[in-house]
Amino acid sequence: MPFSQPTVIRSRRVVLPGGERPADVLIRDGKIVEVAAYGTFTAEPTAEPTAERTAEFAAGSAADAGGIADLGDTALLPGLVDTHVHVNEPGRTEWEGFATATRAAAAGGVTTVIDMPLNSIPPTTTVEALEVKRKTAEGQAWVDLGFWGGAVPGNVADLEPLHRAGVFGFKSFLAPSGVDEFPHVEAADLEAALAEQARIGALAIIHAEDPAVLAAAPQQPGVHYRDFLASRPADAETAAVAHLLDTARRTGARVHILHVSSAAVLPLLRQARADGVRVSAETCPHYLTLAAEQVPDGDTAFKCCPPIRDEANRDALWEALANGEFIAVVSDHSPSTPDLKLLPEYGGSGDFAAAWGGIASLQLGLPAVWTEARRRGHTLADVVRWMSAGPAELAGLSGTKGAIAVGHDADLVAFDPDGELAVRAAGLHHRNPVTPYAGRTLTGAVRTTWLRGRVVDTGAEPFGRPLTRPAVTPSDNVF
């Protein structure tokens, strides 16, 4: 049941909107009601800053008492907001599901997930399909959960009803999505969808690769990553983004570029913003932490579309991130069964051309990004801006999510920035233990996750809530 007694969580490293400082965070009825100076509240602490007591607190004993939890030097972050997650249920629940995905999210410090309209069956392209998905998710979510709708050929009339029903916006593909039930939009379809989304004040989120460029690229099957990389050239992203921005200029639509992998699109985005186009963009942990030079032959756990590119490109993405050119870093968690990845250790061929494209990293995004961010001189406040505040703003949730601030939901994460996380399949909560991070040791470890002031105990009953688009639309908040 929800706690009615006040609870204080204290840390010498609380990451607030204004920066990091020691603080006490007072929680009542699931909300943050005060952020006070460290040591303000004088009741007997129920947890000491030791690993043993932190583990005990994570199990719920201190939280149930409604007292003070002192995390010591373990950092206190706002819960992460991940606006790009493929849960795949119903229809492809063997790939993932609401229970497994949200359990992995909570284990990784993610307290809010917005689910993509594919690869579920049916896809979320009608109100009826949305209700099927919501009904399926009931009682399964360990974190708060919202939904994107889909804009596909022929469903323009469905967009306004879906928007009224509370989806956060509409995803479209400019190239084939990989599943037949979610076709990509041609030029006329895109024009019509963006015009309608501009009319109703909806956010358009776009997978931007150009199918003509992809078709003209060399298609060489096999185990060599360099051949797969050549089949998804950076030109496919730049051509698609240029076309999308031209359409956004004509229609006045608010657009967001998903999972930017190529730094070559950045000049296009800068010019469009200078011209008054309402456009934002995101990138993903795998583009920031992995590089083409590191991908072993046949290791199709690294396959995603658009692809992981070279180290120089990765450096350029980091520079853009530091300069504020990306509003969010989100997972694009897109898992599948091991057989579809064609991994050699599961008896597969290791053929990059034939394997399913998608990175499973929902549980690992925070330590993965922190590992590389700290190496490059960034702070926890930077990571919170990229992975919590920014995605919350994108989705229009910045009034309740994404910050440790009075009036916000008490979605919090105890994160040990000096801890180590050895990534092993047995420790992953998503349904299929396939990830390119396997065998790596990452810096930073999630110790405890709270959702609205309650410890998320994945051995107990889930208590995540459904989320709907707030009255203030993302287009009013971003750029």
C-alpha positions as CSV (number, residue, x, y, z in Angstrom):
1,M,0.0,0.0,0.0
2,P,1.2,3.6,-0.5
3,F,3.0,5.1,2.4
4,S,1.2,7.9,4.2
5,Q,4.0,8.7,6.7
6,P,6.7,11.0,5.7
7,T,10.0,9.4,4.6
8,V,13.3,11.1,4.2
9,I,16.0,9.9,1.9
10,R,19.3,11.7,2.5
11,S,22.6,11.7,0.6
12,R,25.7,13.7,0.4
13,R,25.3,13.6,-3.4
14,V,21.7,14.5,-4.4
15,V,21.5,15.5,-8.1
16,L,19.1,18.4,-8.2
17,P,18.1,20.6,-11.2
18,G,20.6,23.2,-10.0
19,G,23.4,20.7,-9.6
20,E,24.7,18.2,-7.1
21,R,24.8,18.9,-3.3
22,P,24.1,17.2,0.1
23,A,20.4,17.2,0.8
24,D,17.5,15.6,2.6
25,V,14.5,14.7,0.4
26,L,11.1,14.6,2.2
27,I,8.5,12.4,0.7
28,R,4.8,12.2,1.5
29,D,2.1,10.2,-0.3
30,G,4.4,9.5,-3.1
31,K,5.4,13.1,-3.8
32,I,8.5,15.1,-3.0
33,V,7.3,17.8,-0.6
34,E,10.6,19.3,0.5
35,V,14.2,19.3,-0.5
36,A,16.1,20.5,2.6
37,A,19.7,21.0,3.7
38,Y,21.5,17.8,4.5
39,G,20.8,16.8,8.1
40,T,17.7,19.0,8.5
41,F,15.6,16.1,9.7
42,T,16.8,14.8,13.0
43,A,14.8,11.5,13.6
44,E,17.0,8.5,14.2
45,P,18.3,7.3,10.8
46,T,17.1,3.8,9.8
47,A,20.0,3.1,7.5
48,E,23.7,3.8,7.8
49,P,26.0,4.5,4.7
50,T,27.2,1.0,4.4
51,A,26.7,-1.6,1.8
52,E,24.9,-3.9,4.3
53,R,22.4,-1.3,5.4
54,T,21.8,0.0,1.9
55,A,21.0,-3.6,0.9
56,E,18.6,-3.9,3.9
57,F,16.9,-0.6,3.0
58,A,16.6,-1.9,-0.6
59,A,14.7,-4.9,0.8
60,G,12.1,-2.5,2.3
61,S,12.6,-2.6,6.1
62,A,13.6,1.1,6.5
63,A,11.1,2.3,3.9
64,D,8.3,0.5,5.6
65,A,9.2,2.3,8.9
66,G,8.7,5.7,7.3
67,G,11.9,7.0,8.8
68,I,15.2,8.4,7.5
69,A,17.4,6.5,5.0
70,D,21.0,7.9,4.9
71,L,22.7,6.9,1.7
72,G,26.0,8.5,2.6
73,D,28.1,9.0,-0.5
74,T,25.8,6.9,-2.7
75,A,24.3,9.4,-5.1
76,L,20.5,10.0,-5.2
77,L,19.3,10.6,-8.7
78,P,15.8,11.2,-10.2
79,G,14.4,8.0,-11.8
80,L,15.3,7.7,-15.4
81,V,12.7,8.3,-18.1
82,D,13.1,6.0,-21.1
83,T,10.9,7.2,-24.0
84,H,12.1,4.5,-26.5
85,V,11.3,1.0,-25.4
86,H,9.9,-1.9,-27.5
87,V,8.0,-4.1,-25.0
88,N,6.6,-6.3,-27.8
89,E,3.5,-7.5,-25.9
90,P,1.0,-8.7,-26.9
91,G,1.9,-10.8,-30.0
92,R,5.6,-11.2,-29.5
93,T,5.8,-11.8,-25.8
94,E,8.4,-14.4,-26.3
95,W,10.7,-11.5,-27.4
96,E,9.9,-9.4,-24.3
97,G,6.9,-8.5,-22.2
98,F,5.6,-5.9,-19.7
99,A,6.6,-7.8,-16.7
100,T,10.2,-8.6,-17.9
101,A,10.8,-5.2,-19.5
102,T,9.6,-3.1,-16.5
103,R,11.5,-5.4,-14.1
104,A,14.7,-4.7,-16.1
105,A,13.8,-1.0,-16.2
106,A,13.5,-0.8,-12.4
107,A,16.8,-2.8,-11.9
108,G,18.5,-0.2,-14.1
109,G,17.1,2.9,-12.4
110,V,14.4,3.6,-15.0
111,T,11.1,4.5,-13.4
112,T,9.1,5.7,-16.4
113,V,8.8,3.8,-19.7
114,I,7.0,4.9,-22.9
115,D,6.3,1.9,-25.1
116,M,6.8,1.9,-28.9
117,P,3.8,1.0,-31.1
118,L,5.6,-2.0,-32.6
119,N,6.6,-4.9,-32.4
120,S,3.4,-5.9,-30.7
121,I,0.6,-7.5,-32.5
122,P,-1.6,-5.6,-33.0
123,P,0.5,-2.5,-33.4
124,T,-0.7,0.6,-31.6
125,T,-2.3,2.3,-34.7
126,T,-5.9,2.4,-33.5
127,V,-7.7,3.1,-30.3
128,E,-8.9,-0.5,-30.1
129,A,-5.3,-1.7,-30.4
130,L,-4.2,0.8,-27.7
131,E,-6.9,-0.6,-25.3
132,V,-5.7,-4.2,-26.0
133,K,-2.2,-3.1,-25.0
134,R,-3.3,-1.3,-21.9
135,K,-5.4,-4.2,-20.8
136,T,-2.5,-6.6,-21.3
137,A,-0.2,-4.4,-19.3
138,E,-2.5,-4.2,-16.2
139,G,-0.9,-5.6,-13.1
140,Q,2.4,-6.3,-14.8
141,A,4.3,-3.0,-14.7
142,W,7.0,-2.4,-12.0
143,V,7.4,1.2,-13.3
144,D,5.0,3.8,-14.7
145,L,4.1,3.1,-18.3
146,G,2.8,5.1,-21.2
147,F,2.4,4.5,-24.9
148,W,3.2,6.0,-28.3
149,G,0.8,5.6,-31.2
150,G,1.8,4.7,-34.7
151,A,1.3,6.7,-37.9
152,V,1.3,4.3,-40.9
153,P,-0.1,4.4,-44.4
154,G,-3.9,4.7,-44.3
155,N,-4.5,5.5,-40.6
156,V,-4.6,9.4,-40.7
157,A,-8.2,9.2,-39.4
158,D,-7.1,7.2,-36.4
159,L,-4.5,9.8,-35.2
160,E,-6.9,12.3,-33.5
161,P,-8.8,9.6,-31.6
162,L,-5.5,8.0,-30.5
163,H,-4.3,11.4,-29.4
164,R,-7.5,12.0,-27.4
165,A,-7.0,8.6,-25.8
166,G,-3.7,9.7,-24.4
167,V,-0.8,8.4,-26.5
168,F,2.3,10.6,-26.3
169,G,2.7,11.1,-30.0
170,F,3.1,9.1,-33.2
171,K,6.0,7.0,-34.5
172,S,6.6,6.5,-38.2
173,F,9.3,4.8,-40.2
174,L,10.7,6.3,-43.4
175,A,12.2,2.9,-44.3
176,P,10.8,-0.6,-43.8
177,S,10.4,-1.3,-40.0
178,G,11.3,-5.0,-40.2
179,V,7.7,-6.2,-39.4
180,D,5.0,-6.4,-42.0
181,E,2.2,-5.1,-39.7
182,F,3.9,-1.7,-39.3
183,P,4.7,-0.4,-42.8
184,H,6.8,2.6,-43.5
185,V,5.4,5.9,-44.9
186,E,6.1,7.1,-48.4
187,A,6.4,10.8,-49.2
188,A,2.6,11.4,-49.6
189,D,1.8,9.4,-46.4
190,L,4.4,11.4,-44.4
191,E,2.9,14.7,-45.7
192,A,-0.6,13.7,-44.7
193,A,0.5,12.3,-41.3
194,L,2.5,15.4,-40.4
195,A,-0.2,17.8,-41.5
196,E,-2.7,16.0,-39.3
197,Q,-0.3,15.9,-36.3
198,A,0.4,19.6,-36.7
199,R,-3.4,20.2,-36.7
200,I,-4.0,18.3,-33.5
201,G,-0.8,19.4,-31.7
202,A,0.8,16.0,-31.7
203,L,4.5,15.1,-31.6
204,A,5.8,13.1,-34.5
205,I,8.7,10.7,-33.7
206,I,10.6,9.4,-36.8
207,H,12.9,6.5,-37.7
208,A,14.9,8.4,-40.3
209,E,16.7,6.2,-42.9
210,D,16.1,6.6,-46.7
211,P,15.0,3.4,-48.4
212,A,16.4,4.4,-51.8
213,V,19.8,5.0,-50.3
214,L,19.6,1.7,-48.4
215,A,18.6,-0.1,-51.6
216,A,21.6,1.3,-53.5
217,A,24.1,0.3,-50.8
218,P,26.1,-2.9,-51.1
219,Q,24.3,-5.8,-49.6
220,Q,26.9,-8.4,-48.6
221,P,25.7,-11.1,-46.3
222,G,28.1,-12.7,-43.8
223,V,29.8,-12.4,-40.5
224,H,31.8,-9.3,-41.1
225,Y,30.5,-6.2,-39.4
226,R,32.1,-3.9,-41.9
227,D,29.8,-5.4,-44.6
228,F,26.7,-4.7,-42.5
229,L,27.9,-1.2,-41.8
230,A,28.4,-0.5,-45.5
231,S,24.8,-1.7,-46.1
232,R,23.4,1.1,-43.8
233,P,25.5,4.1,-44.8
234,A,25.3,7.5,-43.0
235,D,23.9,8.9,-46.2
236,A,20.7,7.0,-45.5
237,E,20.2,9.0,-42.4
238,T,21.1,12.4,-43.8
239,A,18.8,11.9,-46.9
240,A,15.9,10.9,-44.7
241,V,16.4,13.7,-42.2
242,A,16.6,16.3,-45.0
243,H,13.3,15.0,-46.5
244,L,11.7,15.0,-43.1
245,L,12.7,18.5,-42.3
246,D,11.5,19.8,-45.6
247,T,8.1,18.2,-44.8
248,A,8.1,19.6,-41.3
249,R,8.7,23.1,-42.7
250,R,5.7,22.8,-45.0
251,T,3.3,21.3,-42.5
252,G,4.4,23.1,-39.3
253,A,4.7,19.8,-37.5
254,R,6.7,19.2,-34.4
255,V,9.2,16.4,-35.2
256,H,11.7,14.4,-33.2
257,I,14.4,12.3,-34.8
258,L,14.8,8.9,-33.1
259,H,18.1,7.1,-32.4
260,V,20.5,9.3,-34.3
261,S,23.6,7.2,-35.0
262,S,25.4,9.5,-37.6
263,A,26.8,12.8,-36.6
264,A,26.4,13.8,-40.3
265,V,22.8,14.8,-39.6
266,L,23.7,17.4,-37.0
267,P,24.3,20.3,-39.4
268,L,20.9,19.7,-40.9
269,L,19.3,19.9,-37.5
270,R,21.2,23.1,-36.6
271,Q,20.0,24.8,-39.8
272,A,16.4,23.6,-39.4
273,R,16.3,25.0,-35.9
274,A,17.8,28.3,-37.1
275,D,15.0,28.4,-39.7
276,G,12.3,27.9,-37.0
277,V,11.5,24.2,-37.6
278,R,10.4,22.6,-34.4
279,V,12.8,19.6,-34.3
280,S,14.6,17.7,-31.6
281,A,16.7,14.6,-31.6
282,E,17.9,11.7,-29.4
283,T,20.7,9.3,-29.4
284,C,21.3,6.0,-27.5
285,P,23.7,4.4,-25.1
286,H,25.1,2.0,-27.7
287,Y,26.0,4.8,-30.1
288,L,27.8,6.6,-27.3
289,T,29.6,3.7,-25.7
290,L,30.3,1.2,-28.5
291,A,32.2,1.6,-31.8
292,A,32.4,-0.4,-35.0
293,E,36.0,-1.1,-34.4
294,Q,35.1,-3.1,-31.4
295,V,32.5,-5.4,-33.0
296,P,33.7,-9.0,-33.4
297,D,32.8,-10.9,-36.5
298,G,29.6,-12.8,-36.1
299,D,28.6,-11.1,-32.8
300,T,25.1,-10.1,-34.0
301,A,24.2,-8.9,-30.5
302,F,25.7,-5.6,-31.8
303,K,23.3,-5.3,-34.8
304,C,20.9,-2.4,-34.8
305,C,19.4,-0.1,-37.4
306,P,20.8,2.5,-37.8
307,P,24.1,0.9,-37.0
308,I,26.8,1.5,-34.5
309,R,29.4,3.6,-36.4
310,D,33.1,4.3,-35.9
311,E,35.0,5.9,-33.1
312,A,35.4,9.3,-34.8
313,N,31.6,9.4,-35.3
314,R,31.1,8.5,-31.6
315,D,33.3,11.4,-30.5
316,A,31.2,13.8,-32.6
317,L,28.0,12.5,-31.0
318,W,29.5,13.2,-27.6
319,E,30.5,16.7,-28.6
320,A,26.9,17.3,-29.8
321,L,25.5,15.9,-26.6
322,A,27.7,18.1,-24.5
323,N,26.6,21.1,-26.6
324,G,22.9,20.4,-25.9
325,E,22.1,19.2,-29.5
326,F,20.3,16.1,-28.2
327,I,17.4,16.4,-25.9
328,A,17.6,12.8,-24.7
329,V,19.7,9.6,-24.4
330,V,17.3,6.7,-24.4
331,S,17.7,2.9,-24.8
332,D,15.8,1.9,-28.0
333,H,15.5,-1.4,-26.1
334,S,14.6,-3.8,-29.0
335,P,15.1,-7.4,-27.9
336,S,14.3,-10.6,-29.6
337,T,14.7,-14.3,-29.0
338,P,18.3,-15.6,-29.4
339,D,17.5,-17.6,-32.5
340,L,16.4,-14.5,-34.4
341,K,19.8,-12.9,-33.5
342,L,21.6,-15.8,-35.2
343,L,24.3,-15.8,-32.5
344,P,26.9,-18.5,-32.9
345,E,26.7,-19.5,-29.2
346,Y,23.1,-20.4,-29.8
347,G,23.8,-22.3,-33.0
348,G,23.3,-19.4,-35.4
349,S,25.2,-18.4,-38.4
350,G,26.4,-15.0,-37.1
351,D,25.1,-13.4,-40.4
352,F,24.6,-9.7,-39.8
353,A,22.5,-9.3,-42.9
354,A,19.9,-11.9,-41.7
355,A,19.9,-11.4,-38.0
356,W,17.3,-9.3,-36.2
357,G,18.4,-5.8,-35.5
358,G,18.0,-4.5,-32.0
359,I,20.0,-3.8,-28.9
360,A,18.8,-4.9,-25.5
361,S,20.0,-2.5,-22.9
362,L,17.2,-1.2,-20.8
363,Q,18.8,-2.4,-17.5
364,L,22.3,-1.3,-18.5
365,G,21.9,2.2,-20.0
366,L,22.7,4.2,-16.9
367,P,26.0,2.5,-16.0
368,A,27.0,2.2,-19.7
369,V,26.5,5.9,-20.2
370,W,28.1,6.9,-16.9
371,T,31.2,4.7,-17.6
372,E,31.9,6.7,-20.8
373,A,30.6,10.0,-19.5
374,R,32.9,10.0,-16.5
375,R,35.9,9.0,-18.7
376,R,35.2,12.1,-20.8
377,G,34.9,14.4,-17.8
378,H,31.1,14.7,-17.6
379,T,29.2,14.7,-14.3
380,L,26.2,12.9,-12.9
381,A,24.2,16.1,-13.4
382,D,24.9,15.8,-17.1
383,V,23.8,12.2,-17.2
384,V,20.6,13.1,-15.3
385,R,19.9,15.9,-17.8
386,W,20.3,13.5,-20.7
387,M,18.5,10.5,-19.4
388,S,15.9,11.8,-17.0
389,A,15.0,15.5,-17.4
390,G,15.4,15.6,-21.2
391,P,13.2,12.6,-22.0
392,A,10.6,13.8,-19.4
393,E,10.5,17.1,-21.3
394,L,10.2,15.4,-24.6
395,A,7.1,13.5,-23.5
396,G,5.6,16.5,-21.7
397,L,6.1,14.9,-18.3
398,S,8.5,17.5,-16.9
399,G,5.9,18.6,-14.3
400,T,6.0,15.3,-12.5
401,K,8.9,13.2,-13.7
402,G,12.6,13.7,-14.4
403,A,13.8,15.8,-11.5
404,I,14.2,15.8,-7.7
405,A,11.9,18.8,-7.1
406,V,9.0,19.7,-4.9
407,G,5.7,18.5,-6.4
408,H,7.4,15.8,-8.5
409,D,6.7,12.1,-8.1
410,A,9.3,10.6,-5.7
411,D,10.8,8.5,-8.4
412,L,14.4,8.1,-7.1
413,V,17.5,6.0,-7.6
414,A,20.4,5.2,-5.2
415,F,23.3,5.0,-7.6
416,D,26.9,4.2,-6.6
417,P,29.0,6.1,-9.1
418,D,32.1,4.2,-8.0
419,G,30.6,0.8,-8.0
420,E,31.3,-1.9,-10.6
421,L,28.7,-3.9,-12.6
422,A,30.0,-7.0,-14.2
423,V,27.5,-7.7,-16.9
424,R,26.4,-11.4,-16.9
425,A,23.4,-13.0,-18.5
426,A,22.2,-14.4,-15.2
427,G,21.9,-10.8,-13.8
428,L,19.7,-9.5,-16.6
429,H,16.0,-9.2,-16.1
430,H,14.8,-8.7,-19.6
431,R,13.3,-11.9,-21.1
432,N,16.2,-13.0,-23.4
433,P,19.7,-12.5,-22.0
434,V,21.3,-11.2,-25.2
435,T,23.2,-7.9,-25.0
436,P,26.4,-6.5,-26.6
437,Y,27.5,-5.5,-23.1
438,A,27.9,-9.1,-21.9
439,G,31.3,-9.8,-20.3
440,R,32.0,-6.1,-19.8
441,T,32.5,-4.4,-16.5
442,L,30.7,-1.1,-16.3
443,T,31.3,1.7,-13.8
444,G,28.3,2.6,-11.5
445,A,25.7,0.4,-9.9
446,V,22.0,0.9,-9.1
447,R,21.5,0.1,-5.4
448,T,17.8,0.9,-4.9
449,T,15.0,2.2,-7.1
450,W,11.9,4.0,-5.6
451,L,8.7,4.6,-7.5
452,R,6.6,7.3,-5.9
453,G,8.5,6.8,-2.7
454,R,8.1,3.0,-2.5
455,V,11.0,0.7,-3.0
456,V,10.6,-1.4,-6.2
457,D,10.8,-5.0,-5.0
458,T,10.6,-7.1,-8.1
459,G,9.9,-10.1,-5.9
460,A,6.6,-8.5,-4.7
461,E,3.5,-7.2,-6.6
462,P,4.2,-4.6,-9.2
463,F,2.6,-1.2,-8.6
464,G,3.5,0.8,-11.7
465,R,0.7,3.1,-13.0
466,P,-0.5,3.8,-16.5
467,L,0.4,7.2,-17.9
468,T,-1.4,9.3,-20.5
469,R,-0.3,12.4,-22.4
470,P,-0.6,15.4,-20.1
471,A,-2.7,18.5,-21.1
472,V,0.4,20.4,-21.9
473,T,1.8,18.9,-25.1
474,P,5.4,18.3,-25.8
475,S,5.4,20.9,-28.6
476,D,4.7,23.6,-26.0
477,N,7.7,22.5,-24.0
478,V,10.6,21.7,-26.4
479,F,12.4,24.1,-28.6
